[in-house]
């Protein structure tokens, strides 16, 4: 076995994100659906590592569900999120994908709370507000590079030059 040194500054938080207020950056925004077809908007928020705060680099996944009554999103919640992210009031978008692309890489300040509902434990965003730190120097870890839409299983193109034979 090779030697190593302890460095507690690299220790990671275990047990999930604790209740509290965090500065985050939007890593991904997309429209998703459950196996039963219920549609929702999901954001992948990363707790920023350029600000001294607990739980750096951990993810929070808030959702905005379509109403069963009218099959529409709660536009008040969508507007609250857009305002917290600093999107331009009155700006028009041709569709959700264009809105989602505008949300990615935007900072916000969120209050989160661990709650239990129907036997499930969920981390819910209880409040959205604009970031207190507009200048952002968050460093994305490998595998956390921002995405501008639904994550799909994409098979990479392989050419003759990529093969060893």
N, C-alpha and C positions, 0 to 999 in steps of 0.2 A: 504494500500500500504506500502511495506517495503522501508526503506531508501536506498540510494545509493550515491556513491561519483563520481564526475566527474573526469575523467582521460583522458586528451586530447592526451596523448601519444598513446592511443588506437584508436584514430580517424582514419577512413578509407577514402581514396580518393574516391570521387564520380565523375561521369561523364566520366569514362573510362580512358584509358591510354593516356597521353598527348604525343605529338611529342617530341622525345628526344632520348638519348642514355641510354641503360639499360643493366645491368648484369643479365643474365637469366640462368635457368637450364631447360633442356629438361625433361618434365614430361611424355610425350607420343609421339610416332612416329608411324604412320600407313598409309596404303593406303586406301583411301575412294573413294566413287563415289556419284555423284549427282543422283537425281531421274531420270534424263534423261540418265544416264550412263556415264557421263564424269568423268574420273578417275583422282585422284590427290593424292599427298603425303601431309599429314597434320602433322604438329608438334604442340604440346601443350607446349608452353614455359611459365614458371612461373618466374616473376620478383623476384629475390632473396631477401630474408629477412635477410641474414647475412651480407649485405653490406648496408651502409646508403645511400638510394636513394628513390626517390618518387615512388609511385605505388607498393610498396612491396606486394607480394602474388597475384597480378593481372596476368591474362593470356593473352598471345598473340598467335594467331593461324595462322602462315604463311603457305602458300600452294605452292606446285610446281605442275603445271598442265601438263597433257600429251598434246602434240601437236596434233591438229586436222589433221594436214598434214600427219604426219607419225606415230601417236599413240605412241610416245616415250616421255619419260621425258627429260627435258633440263638437260643433264648431267653436263654441266658447272655449273648450279645452285646447283645440288646435290653435286658436288665436292667442291664448295665454302662453303656450309653448313658443309660438313664432315671435311674440313680443319679447319674451325672456331671452330668446336667441338673437335679438337685435335685427330681425328682418324688417324690411322697409314697409311701413304702413301704406296701404293702398296699392302695393305692387300686385300685378296680375300674373298668374301662372297658367300654363296650358293644361296642366294636369298634376296629379300628386307626385309623379316622379320628378318633375321639375322643382316642385316645392321641397321634396326630400333632398335633392342635390344642393339646394340653397341652405339647408339646415346643417349639412355635414361640415365639420371643422369649426363650428360656432361654439363659443363658450356660454355657459349659464351657471347660475347658482341654484341648487336644489336642496330641499329639505326632504329627507327620506325617513321612513318608519317601517320596521318589520311588523307585519300584521298577520293574523291567522284568519282564514275564511274558508268555510266548507272543508275543514281538515287540512288545508294547504297553508304553508307559510310563504308569504310573499313580501318582497321588499317594494314598497310603494312610494312614489314621489308624491308628497303632500302639498308642496308649494314650489312654484317656479318663479325666479326673478332674474334680472340681468346680472351677469358676472360683475363682480367688483374689481376684477383684474382683466381688462380688455386685451392687454398685450399678452400673447400666448406663446410660450416656448415649450409646450408639452412635447416630450419625446416618446413617440410610439414604439412599443416593444415589437419584436418580430411576431408576426401573426396578427397584430392589431392595426394594420394599415387601414386607413379609412376606406369605406366602400360607399358607393353612390346608388345603391339599390339592393334588391333581394339577392342573397347569396345563393348561387346556383352551383351545382356540380358541373363544372366546365372541364372538359377533357382538353388538355393542352395540345396544340398542333405539334407534331413531330416530323421533322424533315430528314432527308438522307444524311445531312451533315450532323445530325444529332445522334446518329447510331454508330456504335463502335465497329460495325462490320460492313 
